[in-house]
Amino acid sequence: MNRRGACPTLAAPMATGDGLLVRLALERPGVSPATLTEIARAAADHGNGLIDVSARGNIQIRGISAASLPALTARLEALDILAPDHPAIAVNPLAGVDPAIEGDPLTIARTLRALIAACRPALTLAPKMTIVIDGGGALPLDALAADIRLVAAGNRWSLALAGDASTSVPFGMVDKGNAAQAVLLLLALLAWRGSHMRARDLLDQAGPGPFQAALAAIPLAPPPAMVIRPPVPDVGRHALDDAQQALGIALPFGQIDATRLVRLAEAADRLEAKSICPAPGRALLVTGLSADHIDTMTESATALGIIVDLTDPRLGIAACTGKPACASAHFDTRAVARHIATHAPILVANGRRVHISGCAKGCARASTAEITIVGHADGIGVVINGRADAIPFAVLPHLDPAALVARITLLESKI
């Protein structure tokens, strides 16, 4: 498996085919509608006006230049919403508004960031180091992989390493007061082992022993029995309490232009929404809506071309930015994605997934899909039940979207 490099940040943006790309690390899961409006306007003023929500629920701004980056950074810093870029710490997107969330993941995340910031010398961690702090509630983070996972279990936190809820290695239970310190000790271990060391690497090399030694001073109870919660889609209505709901909507292939995002945020503001939260799965959660306002918000999102229906075929397609916006891409992935959604939805029928990747890195989807369409210099690979970096079942020539989808549909029907 080829590991991708560091995530783009304001301090270290990534060069792409359409300019520089930055990813925003937010202090809290959501921002007010007014703040999201300012983010969108800043993206239009200092970038090309395209905003992504990534598969892990991060806002990305595209098309920035070296000359416009300082002004963008100043405007975003003035909003007082940013957290340290590294390591990535994910909490439930409804943390702070969903009363069913346990353990106060926001406080643990804030404590952990303070502990990391106080380390001297500073921890030098692998570029993709990730921590999940999952308090459950309406939208748990079971599908989100991480180096270190904390999952609320009553008054304690379950600690696991290297994976998502079903693949991570259970390690033990820690009290809430020790949770952030336990994560810090594990991060320090990984940093000491090397600036590119990940939890999975160390487990594979040395087993659990180094982790157990790192946590020798932390009381650990035996890990709980594994419980796999049924997946809950972000798209749809989520009850928060008797008076308020959250509406989950999804951006088609994870992207929206600044003009439409401003219109969405202004509609939410008129309906007295409390916040708009980016969420895993390239979604947005509009929180604090009354029962009287949620239908209106749904209509506003629909009018803007945003996904509000779980039967929308676009939800079954993961497509990276593609050519020309990405310098690594070999074809226009979004054009192919749109054609499948409109003319060949059978490819994503019955819960099947299609992954369309401009190159073998597979940025849009790390896991397998029933059909993966991947760009190569000499053609378009079709992978069946695999990842973008797998050996293709077939390689087709570079064709226009209609011809390519027709060939793939015919190929799939014969398997």
Secondary structure by P-SEA (a helix, b strand, c coil): cccccccccccbbbbccccbbbbbbcccccccaaaaaaaaaaaaacccccccccccbbbbbccccccaaaaaaaaaaaaccccccccccccccccccccccccaaaaaaaaaaaaaaaccccccccccbbbbbccccccccccccccbbbbbcccbbbbbcccccccbbbbbbbcccaaaaaaaaaaaaaaaacccccaaaaaacccaaaaaaaaccccccccccccccccccccccccccccbbbbbbbcccccccaaaaaaaaaaaaaaccccccccccccccccccccccaaaaaaaaaaacccccccccccccccccccccccccccaaaaaaaaaacccccccccbbbbbbbcccccccccccccbbbbbcccbbbbbcccccccccccccccccaaaaaaaaaaaaaac
